[in-house]
Amino acid sequence: MFRHDMSEFWGALPDPDGTFHTARLTTALENPDDWAAYLLTRDNRPVGLALVRGLTGPVRVLNAFFVVRALRRGGVGLRAVRDLVARHPGPWEVAFQDDNVTAVRFWRRVAQQLAGDAWTEEHRPVPGRPEAAPDTWISFASPATDTHNDG
């Protein structure tokens, strides 16, 4: 579902067998020291997923995040991100596409709620895809690890 949802912004088509590319999920499941894969559930039903990388490095990257459309704008996504950040404290980054206006609003709201005004936003080229528009990256630190707080 995630790949289908994102195909609108990535211009990706399914493979000949009807499935979408799953390399990130495979990488996450095969590298448990540096990656974590989470299935978001509600009433024992899958409602989303999150892939986090960089667990052994200085920055955690929310590499993939998805909530089914039926539950969007109901707080499920924000609660899930709060839980992930609490589970893996430290600096965080998340990338999204500017064309995905729902993601733009969501990730800015998440950054503001989790980090106040202590977050940044920048554009970075997509590695290996010079024809693609740059991704937007939001960076913030979880409050427990903010070493720049003088208060």
N, C-alpha and C positions, 0 to 999 in steps of 0.2 A: 504494500500500500504506500509506503514511504516513497519508494522510487517512482511509482506511478504519479504520486502527488507532485514530486519535484521535477518530473519530466517536462512540465510546463515551463520551467525556468532553465533547465539544463539542455533542453532540446534532445533528450535521450529517448531512444526507441527501445522496446523490448528486444531481447534476443530471439532468434528463430523459434525457440520452444515456448515463447510467450512470457518468460520470466525476465526480470531486470537484473542487471549486473549486481552481484552480491559480494564483491571483493572486500569492502569495508567490514561487513559482518563477519566474513570468514577470518579476516585479519584479527578482529577483536576477539573472536572465540579461540583462535590459535595462539594468542599472545596475552594470557591472563595477567602477567606481571605488569605490563605497561598499558593494557586496555581493559575496559570493563563494559560489558553489554548488559543493559537493563530492559526488561519487558515491563511496561507500565500496564497495570491491571486495575479494573474496577469490577467489583462483584464477580471475581474470578474470570473475567473476560479480558482478553488483550485489547488495550485501547491506545497503545503507543509504544515507542521504543526510544532508547537513548544509548549512544555509543560514546564513551569517554576514552581519550588517549592521553598519553603523557603522564601516567601515574607515577612513573619512576623519574620523571624529569622535573624541571623547575616550573612548568606551566601545564595545567590540565586543559585539554581542548575538547569541547563538546562537538565531536566529529559528526554526529547525526542526532537529530531530535525530531520526533513526530508524535502528534496526538491526532486521533481520528477526528474528522470534521464535526461529528455529532457532539463532541465534548469540548470543542474549542470555545474560548471566551467564557468558560465556566470555572476557571481557576485551576484546572487539572495541570496544565503546563507549568504555571508558576510554582505550584506546590512540588511538582516533580523536580524542577531545577533547584529549588531551595533544598530539597532532600539530597540531590547529587552534590551540591556545593558543600553541604554539611558533612556528607560522607567522605568527601575528598577535599579537605581544606587546602587553600593556597591560591595562587594566581590562576585565573581562568581566561579563556578566549573562546569565542564562538563566531563562526562566519555565516553569512547569508548573502543573498543576492538582492540588490536594490529594487529589482523588478517585482520581488515578492513583498508587496507593501504590507501584508499581514505580518510577515516575519519581521520587517523593519520595526513596526509598532510594538510587536511582542518583545523583541530583544532589547529595545530601548527601555521599555517598561520594566523588564526583568532587571536590567543593569541599574536603573534608578532605584528600584525597590531593594535590591541586594547590596548596593554599594553607595547609595546616595549620589553625590556629585563626583565621587572618586572612580570614574570610569572613562575610558577613551574609545573613540571610534575612528577607524582609518580604512582606506581602500588599499588592497594588496592584489597583485596579479595572481591569476589562477595558475599554479604550477603545471607546466606541460600543455597549457591551452592558451597560446598567445592570442587566438581569435576571440576568446571569451572576455566579457566585461569583467572588470576586477570584482573580487568579493569584498564585501564590507565586513570588517572584523571589529567586534566589541571586546575590550579587555577590562577586567576588574579583578580585585582580590576579595576573597571572603573576609568578613570583618575580623575573624579570629587571627588572621595571619597578616593583617595590614601593619607593616613595619614603618609606615610613613605617618602614623597617627601620633601627634605630639601631645594629645590630650589625655 
